[in-house]
Amino acid sequence: MAIDPEAQRFAEHALRLTLEVLDRRRPPAQLRPLLAPALVGLVGALAQRPLPARGLGVACLGRVHLRPSGADSAEVFGSYSRGPRMFAVAARLERTPAALGWGGWRVTSLQVG
């Protein structure tokens, strides 16, 4: 099963914006069209907490990989860096009629290491 190129672009965009929200460079509201509502609240809450890794520098998204997990879903895994350190990020994408733009993709699960 091939990955939709739109899903790849969406995943990279959604993860980049999520990292920018965690760095307090964007407001959490900008994630609403991209993430499930519960995740928007969670990322917003995490952005307000003091995160020790922030002291290493801004988060820069590295490689992002997708693996199909169904006709309308994909597993995402990748990396991001802060200064000299590398961290992992993972997510689940689902195509949903409620998602606007980006081919109807939405992040429904997220793990930021």
C-alpha positions, 0 to 999 in steps of 0.5 A: 500500500502506497503512502499518499504524498499529501499525507507526507506533506501534512505530517511534516507540516503538522509536526513542525507546527506542533514543535513551534507551539511547544517552543512557544513560537506559535499559539496552540489555536493554530493546531486546530485544523491539524490535530484532534481537539484533545491533542490541541489542548494537550500540546497547549498545556505542555507549552505552558509548562517549563520543559528542561529541553527548551534550554537546548535551543529551538526544536528543528524537525528532522526526517519524517517517515510514514507507514500505512496502517489502513486505507485511511490511516498512517503511522508517523515516526521521525526525529527532531533536534534541539541543539546537539541532541536528537529526540523522537516524535511519533503520531497517527494520521487519520483521514476524516471528513471533519478535517479541513484541507490537507486531503482531510488528514488529521493527527489523532495520536501524538508522542513527543520525546 
